[in-house]
Amino acid sequence: MALVDLIMPKMGESIMEATILKWHKQPGDTVKEDETVLEIATDKVDTEVPSTTQGTVEEILFQVNDVVPVGTAIARIRTEATETIRAQSTPPPPIVQDAKPVNSSSNGKQLTATSNRFYSPLVLNIAANEGVSMSELEKIPGSGNEGRVTKQDILQYVSGKSGNAEDARYKGQESRDKNQGASYKAQEVTVIPRPSTIEQQPSISYSGNVEIIEMDRMRKLIANHMVNSKHTSAHVTSFTESDVTNLVQWREKAKKEFEKREGTKITFTPLFIEAVVRCIKKYPLINSSVDGDKIILKKDIHIGMATALPSGNLIVPVIKNADQLNLVGLAKQVNTLADNARTNKLKPEDTQGGTFTLTNVGTFGSLMGTPIINQPQVAILAVGAIKKRPVVIETSQGDSIAIRHMMYLSLSYDHRIIDGSLGATFLTAVANELENFNPERDF
């Protein structure tokens, strides 16, 4: 017999931890290789973790709602082999006990635990990076198991260090260490103090006939992401309108044949994305991000499309290399990602790496909107509802009034690097692309 550690997988470059949502297997249950053992959630997407071997679940090391660093053993599976192995090739990182230093690669400092209190390598790394002494660390109230200081405790202490930190009481979560059976993996962390989020607001008493609804995990993440974006970028929004009559009429004429020939529906979204991609190539600064005083110009064009979920929450799956896809390819990608989002089948990588975002506020009847930038991007385009309106048509024979399909567009952009002239020029270019749509084109 042998014990195989099931490891919390790494699901993207920026994802360092995940929350356990549900265990599908319990100790004593048999499991096949690639069979789902548990469901986890990151700040990007929910996903399933399959077994890496066939056997019997021997032990579950963490509970539902525990936040676990990637690379950590989360369960043990007994197999027919004759030795104990890990499901990853790297050896398990040690558990830090008393008087064991943890090095910080960013500044070379060391912080050594000298008391009987347990500190994970991650907490010690953050403390060393931020100049938090061991005497300070020992005074921080711990919200973890047996009063341990968690990642959230130390981060909130650092962000509020200028205040009365010693008397603060912080909320946090830490992965449990059962009988020293779980390993903790030290991570190199850059800590940026953030403004207060919804979870840090003081409690308020409510009177009258009210119902208090607790935000679910995704809604909290969305709320914090939006607030953080407003505190990060200098938001400016420009507006324009476009006569999309040719586009609407072409889609109405082509949609049945398109679905019959290509096996997928043609919605407006891939048509909008096609126009956006053409304009990004003309104005590449729109496809960038900001890192301090540096502008990171993205050569790849990965378009995020904001998608509403049945729960009312929002997720942004990403069409990778959208500039390399024709209209059929875009339509298939849009439909597949939207369907997977609504059926909770998105993979973590499906929501990562976006360089520009499109949101269709017109889906629910809005004429226009002022979208919030999806960090770390610098611009987001909103398209409103398409409405028939009487408009003035200018011709060589004179002006006339006609009924046309009109749509408002709005672009929110980061004024730190996108000036009004570029923002408005890009937005007008997109509107012109849609307005000059070729009604005789093929798929």
Legacy VTK file of the C-alpha trace (Angstrom):
# vtk DataFile Version 3.0
C-alpha trace
ASCII
DATASET POLYDATA
POINTS 443 float
0.000 0.000 0.000
1.094 3.573 -0.595
-0.242 7.025 0.161
-0.428 9.567 -2.659
-0.859 13.259 -1.791
-3.475 15.088 -3.836
-2.027 18.565 -4.390
-3.844 21.873 -4.766
-3.106 22.577 -8.459
-1.664 25.805 -9.815
-4.341 27.299 -12.079
-2.623 30.348 -13.508
0.365 32.600 -13.022
-1.464 35.019 -10.738
-3.387 32.465 -8.681
-1.649 31.572 -5.421
-4.507 30.009 -3.458
-7.985 28.547 -3.804
-11.035 28.053 -1.593
-12.519 24.600 -1.107
-16.201 24.674 -2.050
-17.293 21.043 -1.851
-15.835 17.567 -1.295
-17.245 14.930 -3.657
-15.311 12.168 -1.882
-14.951 11.363 1.813
-12.483 9.152 3.693
-13.141 5.526 2.796
-14.597 6.324 -0.645
-12.991 4.730 -3.673
-11.852 7.008 -6.457
-10.748 6.432 -10.034
-7.977 8.308 -11.781
-9.313 11.618 -13.221
-12.528 11.299 -11.168
-13.598 14.519 -9.434
-12.582 14.626 -5.772
-13.548 18.211 -4.855
-14.617 21.590 -6.198
-12.521 24.705 -5.609
-12.870 28.413 -6.290
-10.337 31.094 -7.108
-10.826 34.802 -7.658
-11.193 33.941 -11.350
-13.391 30.870 -11.696
-14.770 27.752 -10.017
-13.391 24.390 -11.121
-13.115 20.701 -10.216
-10.006 18.878 -9.010
-9.670 15.299 -10.290
-7.786 12.463 -8.639
-4.271 11.836 -9.960
-4.461 8.151 -9.116
-6.830 5.274 -8.422
-7.385 4.138 -4.854
-9.233 4.921 -1.633
-9.450 8.321 0.034
-7.447 7.919 3.230
-7.660 11.439 4.674
-9.028 14.888 3.888
-6.646 17.575 5.130
-8.837 20.665 4.728
-12.490 21.521 5.180
-15.057 23.379 3.094
-14.350 27.147 2.980
-10.670 26.668 3.861
-8.304 28.788 1.751
-5.372 26.647 0.635
-2.105 27.738 -1.063
-1.326 26.076 -4.378
1.149 23.210 -4.074
-0.285 22.130 -0.722
-1.436 18.568 -0.043
-5.233 18.671 0.373
-6.019 14.943 0.642
-4.319 11.549 0.744
-5.269 8.584 -1.411
-4.220 5.031 -0.584
-3.119 2.997 -3.598
-1.785 -0.507 -4.232
1.820 0.707 -4.635
4.487 0.065 -2.011
5.769 3.542 -1.126
4.500 6.983 -0.163
4.623 9.453 -3.062
3.397 12.944 -3.909
1.273 13.784 -6.893
3.835 16.371 -7.966
7.503 15.908 -8.736
8.660 18.624 -6.343
9.358 17.690 -2.692
6.935 19.001 -0.052
7.929 22.353 1.398
8.681 22.234 5.125
6.426 23.441 7.898
8.107 26.354 9.627
8.545 25.842 13.364
10.455 27.802 16.016
13.751 29.517 15.179
13.632 28.593 11.452
14.429 31.577 9.172
12.557 32.242 5.950
14.422 34.128 3.242
12.821 36.895 1.230
14.213 36.901 -2.286
13.019 40.437 -2.892
15.166 42.157 -0.291
17.327 39.472 1.293
15.957 40.003 4.818
15.229 37.185 7.226
12.588 36.892 9.890
12.991 34.202 12.520
10.229 32.813 14.686
11.491 32.759 18.266
8.336 31.997 20.258
6.069 28.969 20.425
3.582 30.587 18.076
3.323 29.037 14.581
3.903 31.231 11.518
3.590 29.905 7.981
6.402 30.687 5.500
4.008 32.909 3.568
3.283 35.075 6.628
6.987 35.282 7.516
7.867 36.263 3.933
5.301 39.066 3.913
6.479 40.306 7.309
10.117 40.336 6.163
9.271 42.139 2.919
7.240 44.806 4.724
9.640 45.396 7.626
7.336 43.924 10.275
9.496 42.841 13.214
8.943 39.612 15.121
7.834 41.579 18.171
5.168 43.284 16.038
4.163 39.980 14.468
3.604 38.420 17.871
1.166 41.212 18.798
-1.038 40.801 15.708
-4.344 39.092 16.634
-4.610 35.833 14.693
-7.912 34.740 13.172
-6.688 31.345 12.014
-6.789 27.943 13.669
-5.561 28.128 17.284
-5.052 31.878 16.932
-2.536 31.690 14.104
-1.764 34.789 12.056
-3.135 34.297 8.530
-2.190 35.884 5.233
-5.205 38.220 5.511
-4.210 39.210 9.066
-0.691 40.283 8.068
-1.853 42.029 4.866
-4.469 44.027 6.736
-1.957 44.850 9.463
0.458 46.209 6.857
-2.239 48.261 5.102
-3.412 49.737 8.414
-0.013 50.043 10.056
-0.326 53.810 10.383
-3.395 53.360 12.595
-3.840 51.618 15.905
-2.939 48.195 14.560
-2.367 46.541 17.919
-5.990 46.963 18.949
-7.434 45.967 15.565
-9.364 42.777 15.146
-9.166 41.376 11.658
-11.117 38.769 9.843
-9.265 36.186 7.781
-8.978 32.594 6.780
-6.099 30.132 6.899
-5.793 26.589 5.705
-5.868 24.177 8.639
-2.862 22.053 9.533
-4.161 18.701 10.699
-1.662 16.924 12.973
1.165 18.582 11.034
-0.002 16.613 7.973
-0.427 19.535 5.593
2.474 21.352 3.954
2.673 25.116 3.536
4.371 26.554 0.478
6.233 29.843 0.842
5.377 32.380 -1.851
7.157 35.539 -2.911
4.588 38.269 -2.361
4.535 41.939 -3.275
2.166 43.654 -0.871
0.344 46.774 -2.075
-1.815 48.460 0.587
-5.323 48.743 -0.792
-8.211 51.034 0.105
-10.977 49.718 2.272
-13.173 47.088 0.654
-16.730 46.112 1.322
-15.588 43.565 3.912
-13.898 46.280 6.011
-16.817 48.682 6.317
-18.259 49.207 9.800
-21.511 47.442 10.576
-24.680 49.521 10.349
-27.972 49.094 12.169
-31.066 49.051 9.971
-34.574 50.011 10.972
-37.887 49.471 9.282
-39.037 46.633 7.075
-35.790 45.347 5.502
-34.305 42.066 4.401
-30.563 41.568 4.803
-28.999 39.374 2.097
-25.459 38.124 2.538
-23.333 38.563 -0.585
-22.122 35.301 -2.077
-18.413 34.734 -2.653
-18.449 35.821 -6.302
-20.403 39.000 -5.610
-17.865 39.983 -2.932
-15.028 39.419 -5.396
-16.785 41.478 -8.061
-17.497 44.297 -5.623
-13.906 44.450 -4.414
-12.583 44.247 -7.988
-14.764 47.174 -9.066
-13.829 49.347 -6.087
-10.159 48.544 -6.605
-10.428 49.542 -10.274
-11.901 52.924 -9.368
-9.063 53.520 -6.898
-6.455 52.406 -9.441
-7.414 54.089 -12.717
-8.418 57.649 -13.550
-11.712 56.808 -15.265
-12.998 58.873 -18.198
-15.930 57.839 -20.413
-16.581 59.036 -23.965
-19.783 58.444 -25.961
-20.762 58.191 -29.590
-23.489 56.592 -31.700
-23.444 54.428 -34.791
-25.905 53.664 -37.557
-25.734 49.854 -37.578
-28.551 49.328 -40.097
-26.357 47.440 -42.586
-25.038 45.153 -39.860
-28.514 44.404 -38.470
-29.974 43.675 -41.882
-27.034 41.446 -42.872
-27.342 39.390 -39.692
-31.088 39.011 -40.102
-30.567 37.776 -43.657
-27.594 35.488 -42.899
-28.355 33.963 -39.488
-30.273 30.886 -40.664
-27.744 29.976 -43.351
-24.879 30.714 -40.970
-26.207 28.327 -38.324
-26.980 25.654 -40.916
-23.542 25.844 -42.521
-21.340 26.458 -39.472
-23.297 24.684 -36.747
-23.396 27.709 -34.453
-25.474 30.881 -34.110
-24.297 34.294 -35.224
-24.996 36.944 -32.576
-23.971 40.591 -32.604
-21.060 39.999 -30.197
-18.580 38.482 -32.698
-19.424 41.272 -35.130
-18.624 43.861 -32.461
-15.403 42.058 -31.507
-14.332 41.933 -35.163
-14.665 45.729 -35.381
-12.856 46.259 -32.061
-9.900 44.112 -33.158
-9.463 46.095 -36.371
-9.391 49.347 -34.411
-6.974 48.035 -31.768
-4.519 47.318 -34.576
-4.810 50.975 -35.622
-4.515 52.305 -32.051
-2.404 49.729 -30.128
-2.049 51.824 -26.959
-5.652 50.899 -26.154
-4.365 47.319 -25.759
-1.975 47.957 -22.873
-1.617 48.088 -19.099
0.198 50.272 -16.566
2.934 49.117 -14.194
4.015 52.039 -12.027
5.538 54.523 -14.468
5.837 51.935 -17.239
3.379 51.269 -20.070
3.109 47.594 -21.005
2.049 47.417 -24.643
0.393 44.067 -25.352
1.202 42.528 -28.731
-1.429 39.803 -28.314
-5.079 40.794 -28.591
-7.163 38.873 -26.053
-10.737 40.168 -25.881
-12.755 39.674 -22.713
-16.535 39.597 -23.043
-18.578 40.364 -19.956
-21.135 37.581 -19.475
-24.095 37.586 -17.098
-24.630 34.390 -15.118
-27.991 32.907 -14.069
-27.142 33.890 -10.483
-27.025 37.548 -11.501
-23.244 37.702 -11.114
-20.830 38.594 -13.872
-17.808 36.823 -15.336
-15.461 37.783 -18.170
-14.257 34.854 -20.300
-11.482 35.738 -22.730
-11.165 35.066 -26.468
-7.436 34.502 -26.927
-5.731 35.857 -30.059
-8.998 37.273 -31.371
-7.157 38.969 -34.226
-6.258 35.549 -35.637
-9.869 34.366 -35.906
-12.298 34.964 -38.749
-15.968 35.676 -38.109
-16.857 31.978 -37.900
-14.066 31.359 -35.399
-15.134 34.327 -33.309
-18.771 33.176 -33.312
-17.818 29.688 -32.146
-15.542 31.026 -29.413
-18.183 33.494 -28.194
-20.917 30.856 -28.039
-18.727 28.194 -26.421
-17.400 30.508 -23.714
-20.850 31.962 -22.996
-22.393 28.492 -22.697
-19.571 27.254 -20.469
-19.920 30.328 -18.262
-23.640 29.757 -17.755
-23.155 26.036 -17.021
-20.156 26.570 -14.700
-17.773 24.748 -17.054
-15.191 27.470 -17.581
-11.583 26.545 -16.919
-9.347 28.939 -14.938
-7.368 29.859 -18.056
-10.621 30.858 -19.815
-10.815 34.027 -17.707
-7.141 35.003 -17.686
-4.977 37.205 -19.870
-7.564 39.624 -21.245
-6.147 42.816 -22.799
-9.418 44.632 -23.651
-13.025 44.051 -22.589
-16.362 44.392 -24.366
-19.618 44.565 -22.427
-23.053 44.575 -24.044
-25.267 46.645 -21.743
-27.925 46.632 -24.442
-28.678 42.972 -23.775
-30.929 44.063 -20.915
-32.345 47.134 -22.617
-29.878 49.849 -21.564
-29.216 52.526 -24.152
-25.731 53.246 -22.817
-23.505 52.745 -19.806
-20.327 53.916 -18.073
-18.428 50.640 -17.621
-15.682 50.188 -15.025
-12.273 49.208 -16.394
-11.353 45.550 -15.943
-7.921 45.775 -14.287
-5.139 45.694 -15.312
-6.505 46.761 -18.696
-6.795 50.433 -19.621
-10.078 50.503 -21.558
-13.488 48.850 -21.799
-16.163 49.306 -24.488
-19.894 49.189 -23.784
-22.465 48.792 -26.559
-26.071 49.752 -25.907
-29.405 48.502 -27.178
-30.049 48.805 -30.912
-33.119 50.974 -31.467
-34.951 52.183 -34.548
-34.972 55.969 -34.689
-35.669 58.661 -37.279
-32.359 60.222 -38.270
-31.169 62.757 -40.831
-29.473 61.163 -43.840
-27.077 63.363 -45.782
-26.901 62.637 -49.525
-25.645 64.438 -52.613
-29.273 65.201 -53.443
-29.861 66.784 -50.048
-30.886 65.787 -46.540
-33.689 63.358 -45.780
-35.162 61.647 -42.747
-35.175 57.857 -42.547
-35.781 55.133 -39.987
-32.420 53.605 -39.063
-31.059 51.100 -36.534
-29.015 53.215 -34.112
-26.756 52.201 -31.236
-24.837 54.166 -28.593
-21.280 53.173 -27.712
-19.302 54.249 -24.671
-15.615 53.786 -23.904
-14.210 54.061 -20.386
-10.441 54.494 -20.397
-7.578 55.103 -18.000
-6.681 58.786 -18.255
-3.239 58.096 -16.809
-2.092 57.014 -20.283
-5.138 57.342 -22.597
-5.911 60.978 -23.315
-9.304 62.167 -24.461
-8.138 62.554 -28.050
-7.031 58.915 -28.326
-10.047 57.603 -26.414
-12.510 59.506 -28.583
-10.628 58.656 -31.782
-10.632 54.950 -31.013
-14.324 55.014 -30.091
-15.214 56.851 -33.306
-13.180 54.345 -35.307
-15.176 51.447 -33.836
-18.440 53.247 -34.596
-17.324 53.834 -38.186
-16.333 50.170 -38.608
-19.839 49.126 -37.587
-21.513 51.839 -39.634
-19.599 50.897 -42.789
-20.337 47.197 -42.455
-20.476 45.535 -45.893
-24.031 44.185 -46.343
-22.853 41.965 -49.235
-20.077 40.185 -47.377
-19.862 36.439 -46.920
-19.279 34.730 -43.588
LINES 1 444
443 0 1 2 3 4 5 6 7 8 9 10 11 12 13 14 15 16 17 18 19 20 21 22 23 24 25 26 27 28 29 30 31 32 33 34 35 36 37 38 39 40 41 42 43 44 45 46 47 48 49 50 51 52 53 54 55 56 57 58 59 60 61 62 63 64 65 66 67 68 69 70 71 72 73 74 75 76 77 78 79 80 81 82 83 84 85 86 87 88 89 90 91 92 93 94 95 96 97 98 99 100 101 102 103 104 105 106 107 108 109 110 111 112 113 114 115 116 117 118 119 120 121 122 123 124 125 126 127 128 129 130 131 132 133 134 135 136 137 138 139 140 141 142 143 144 145 146 147 148 149 150 151 152 153 154 155 156 157 158 159 160 161 162 163 164 165 166 167 168 169 170 171 172 173 174 175 176 177 178 179 180 181 182 183 184 185 186 187 188 189 190 191 192 193 194 195 196 197 198 199 200 201 202 203 204 205 206 207 208 209 210 211 212 213 214 215 216 217 218 219 220 221 222 223 224 225 226 227 228 229 230 231 232 233 234 235 236 237 238 239 240 241 242 243 244 245 246 247 248 249 250 251 252 253 254 255 256 257 258 259 260 261 262 263 264 265 266 267 268 269 270 271 272 273 274 275 276 277 278 279 280 281 282 283 284 285 286 287 288 289 290 291 292 293 294 295 296 297 298 299 300 301 302 303 304 305 306 307 308 309 310 311 312 313 314 315 316 317 318 319 320 321 322 323 324 325 326 327 328 329 330 331 332 333 334 335 336 337 338 339 340 341 342 343 344 345 346 347 348 349 350 351 352 353 354 355 356 357 358 359 360 361 362 363 364 365 366 367 368 369 370 371 372 373 374 375 376 377 378 379 380 381 382 383 384 385 386 387 388 389 390 391 392 393 394 395 396 397 398 399 400 401 402 403 404 405 406 407 408 409 410 411 412 413 414 415 416 417 418 419 420 421 422 423 424 425 426 427 428 429 430 431 432 433 434 435 436 437 438 439 440 441 442
